[in-house]
Amino acid sequence: MVTAKAKKLFVVIAYDVSSTRKRSKIAKLLEACGRRVNKSVFECMLSKSQFAKIRNTIETLVNKKTDSVVYYTLCVNCYCNINRYPENEYEANEIVVV
């Protein structure tokens, strides 16, 4: 049996950063590669190398004592079962290539 592997990872990145300057840098970084779904939550479709680079960049900005970042990597089945309210027509009809 041959198992197909996805070329991209679907990653939800959520952060709580106390510094406005650093928070803005993180938002700008994530806006370039993902979709903002909440003030500090982004959905990103990334290659493994992109994910590693973004994670490294974010983790150089955050303060371990006061800030936090969470990365949720979701499988294709989980991605297909995402429910949004209110549902945006563009998002509902979006084509995702994995």
Secondary structure by P-SEA (a helix, b strand, c coil): cbbbbbcccbbbbbbbbccaaaaaaaaaaaaaccccccccbbbbbccaaaaaaaaaaaaaccccccbbbbbbbbcaaaaaaccccccccccccccccc
